[in-house]
Amino acid sequence: MSIVEQAVEMLQRVGAQRPSDHDEDGARKLGIRSVEVRDAGPKSDAPTDAIAVPCRGDRTVRIEISTLRAAGLVAPQDEERQLAAEYRLIKRPLLAGMTGEDRLPMGNVVIVTSALPNEGKTFTSVNLALSLALERDRQVVLVDGDVAKAQLTKLWGLDGEPGLLDLGAMGLGFEQTIFKTDYPSLFVLPAGNKNAEATEILRSERVASLLASLAGDPRRIVLIDAPPLLVTSEAAVVTSLGGQVVMVVKAADTPHEAVLRAVETIAEDKPVNFVLNQVDPLQVHGYGYYGRYSYGRPDDISGSSVSGPNTK
């Protein structure tokens, strides 16, 4: 059993309860370091009696680590610890934007995107969601907002199930579109059924209002895997729905001009965090977050570096 599988098994046993010191000690003895047990981010001021996430009760999505790894969305076993440490650092500024004096409007709605396809945005969305789900007193809703490609929806086996687009087009509610998973604090919202008016649906007041209501509980984090900004008309609309943006840039591959053009599609007052993906570990001496760009337009890209072969 891999380290990630051990961690998921432990979390399934613990459930949604706050882990005790004994649980944390046991996790460390197992060598579980690819996912978090102890809160590594800023202390949350969110209430501990938050209302449960509204979701369907007739089906549970299983988080199969082997399936994620086969799809290139989880690191190989020999890279798990390093990657987990990197995502602990990546999520810290995002958590800071959700709590305390640095709280941002809609800061707990985080959009993960990229300039172009195959830069690693879906890989980032999945690993960031798993890391955030280990935060104490938090609920994470991972949304497949890439409605044209819908990679996460296919991975979850939810093709044909109502989802994000159906919230706006058919007037459905979260109780009909959000699915719980066997990962205690993680829920998923599929892309939904394809619609020729996807851009207009996503731009509707109903979708914006529903996402705002879902994020109204400060204990919840809504994480949206969005389309690449320079590819689809829905991308800029989905990005506008969040309070924070994570842009994934493929190291030594994504043209600088493409990144600048993509950033220009984002509102100037919206904080943008950059993750440099596929960093060659032989060319760098460390990993982690080393600054955040927000407000204005960048001359230099700063953010977090993540090693590995992932381009999903």
N, C-alpha and C positions, 0 to 999 in steps of 0.2 A: 504494500500500500504506500503510495507516494505521500509526501509531506502535505500537499494540498488536500488529498483525499482524507488524511488523518484530521486535518483542520475542519473540513466540512462535516465529518462524522462527529467530531466533538461539538460543533455548533448545533448540529441536529439534536444532540442529546440535551444540550443546555437550553435550547429553545430561545425564546425572546427575553429570558430573564437576564438581569445584570449579572455578569460573572463575579464570583467571589474570589478572594485571594487564593483560596485552595485550588479553584479551577485554573487560575492563571499559573500557579506553580506547576500544576500537572501538565499544562500545555507546554511550558518551557522544558520540562523533563522529556516530553515527546519530541522535542526539537522543532516544534511548530513555529517557524519564523517566516513562512511565506505568506501568512495572513496575520492580521493583528489580533492580539488578545488584550493588551493594555493600550489605552487611548494615547496616541502619539501626537494628537493635534491639540488645539486650544480647548480648554474646558468648556463644555456646552452649558448655556444657560437655558436650554430648552426644558419644558416641563416633562416630568417622568410619567404623567398620567395622560399622555396623548391618546387621541381617539385612534382606533385601529384603522388601517388602510382599507377603504372599501374595495372589495374584490369578489370574484366569483368563488363560490364554494364547492363547485362540482368537479374541479380539476386542479391538480397541483403539478407544476413544472419541475422536473427533476434536474438538478445541476450536475450533469455528468462530466467529470473532469477529463475522462478519456475522450469524450466527444469534443470538448473545448480544445483539448490539445491536438486532436486530429485535424481540427479546423484552423489550427494556427492561432488560437485565441488565448492559449495558456502557454507559458514558457515550458521548455523541456525541464525535466526534473533537476538536472544539474545547474539550472539557472534560476530556480525558484526563489532561493533565499535572496539573491542579489536583486532580482526584479521586485520582490516584495518590499525590500528596503527603499527602493527607488519610488515606489508608489506611496509609501508612507510620507515621503517628502513632497511628492507631487500634490497630495491632498491637503497638506497643511495650509497653504494660502487660500484654498477654496473653503475650508472650514472656518478660517478667520473671517471670510466674507459673509458667513452665515450667522455669526454670533458676536456679542459684545459691541464695543464702540465702533468696530470696523464693519458692522453688518450692512450689507448692501440691499437695496430694493430688489426683491425676488432673488436674493443671493443664494437661496437653497434650490434654485432651478439652474442646473449647470448644463451647458451645451458643449458637446464634444464634436469637433468638425476638423476639416483640413481644407487646403486649397484645391487639391487634386485627388483622384482615387488612388487606392493602394499605398497610402502613407501610414496606415496603422491606427486610424481613428476608432474602428470597432474593437480592435485589440485593447486600445486605451480605455474605451468605454467599459468593457467587461472587467478588466483588472481594477480599474478605479472603483467600479460598483462593488466588487468583492471586498476591496479594502475598506471602503466607506461603510459597508454593511457590518463591519466589525466594531465600528464606533459604538460606544455605550449609549443607550437610550436614543437610537436613531433607526429610522425606517428608510430604505432606499427603494425607489421605484425606477427601474431601468426601462426606458422608453425607446422603442425602435422608431425613430423619426426619419430614417432613410427610407421613405415610403416607396421609392422607385425600385430600390434594390432589395430591401427588407431581409438582409442577411440574418439578423438576430431572430426574426420571426420564423424563418425556415429552420434555423438551428434549434429553436424551442419546439418545433413541430406544431406551430400554430397557424400554418397557412389556412386561409379560409375562415379563421376565427375573427370576430369583430375586434377592432382596436382603435388606434388613434384617429384614423380618417372617419370611422363610423361614429365616433363621439360627436363630430361636427355635422356629418352628412345625414345621419339617421336619428339623431337626438338620443343616442344611448347614454347610459351613465357608467361610472366606474365599476359598479357592481356587475356589469355585463362585459367589461373589457379588460380589467386588470386581473392577472393571475398570481396567486401566491406560489412560492417555490418551497422546496424542502430545505433551503438555506434560510434560517429563521427570520432575518430582518430584510430579506430581499424579495421584491415583487417585480413582475414584468408586465409591460403594456405593449402588445404587438402593434405592427404598423396598420393592420386592418385591411379591409378589402380595397383593391385598387379603384381609383376614381379619376376620370378625366379632368375633374375640377379640383384636384388635390391642392394646388396652390391657393385657390380661393377658399377652400375649406380650412386650411391651416391658418389663413389670414383672418378668419372670421372671429368675431367677438366671442362667440360661444366657446371655441377652443381655448382662446386666451383666458376667458373667465373660468373655465373648468380647471385648467392647469394652475391658475392662481388659487383656486379653492383647494386643490390637492396639496399645494405648497403652503397653504395658510397655516397649517400646523408646523411650527418651527422645528419639530423633531424630525420632519420628513425631508428627504433629499430627493428631488426629481432630477434624474440624470438622463439626458436625451442624446442618443447617437444620431447625429444630424447628417445630411448629405454633404458632399464636398461643395464648397462655396462657389467654385468656378464651373460647376458642371450642370446643376439643375436649378430650375426656377424656384423650387421649394426651399432651397438651402438658406437663402437670406431670410425667408419668412420664419423658418424653424429657429434660426439663430436669434431672431428678435424676441422670441418667447421667453428667453432666459435672462437671468441677472448676471451670470458669469459665463465666459466662453473659454474653452480649452481648445487651442488650435494645435494639431499634430503636424509636425514638419519632418519629412524623411531626410535624414542626414545625408549630405553629399549627393542629393538627388533632386529635391524640389528646387526649381529655379527661384532665386531671390525675388525676381519680378512677380512671380505667381503669388508668393506669400504677401507681397505688398498690395497686389490687386485684390486678394481675398480679404485682407484687413480693411480695405476701403469699403467693402460691402457691409461692415459692422458699424453700428452707431458709435459715434466718437466718445460718448459718455459711458460705454459699456466696457468693463475690465476684461482684458484678454490675457490669458496665460498661454505660454508656448511650451510644448513638449517636443524635444528633439528625439526622434525615434531612429532605431537602427544605428546607434552610435557604435563605432568600432572601439572595443575596449582597449585595443593596443595603442590607440591614438589619444586616449584621455587618461587622466590620473585619478579620476573620481567621478561620482555621480551625484545627482540630486538637484534640488531647486536652488537656483542662484540668482533669483530676481524675478520681478513680475512687471510686464509692460501693461500699462493701462492709460487710456486717455491720450489721444493724439495718434500719430503714425510713426512706426519704428524706423530708425536707420540701422539699428542692430537688433538681431533677434536674441532675446534672452528668455530663459525659462528653465525647464527641466530636461535632463538627458536620460534616455532609456536605451539600453543595449538590446541586441537580439535581432532575429531574422524576420520579425513580424511586420507584415504590410497589409493586414486586413483592414 
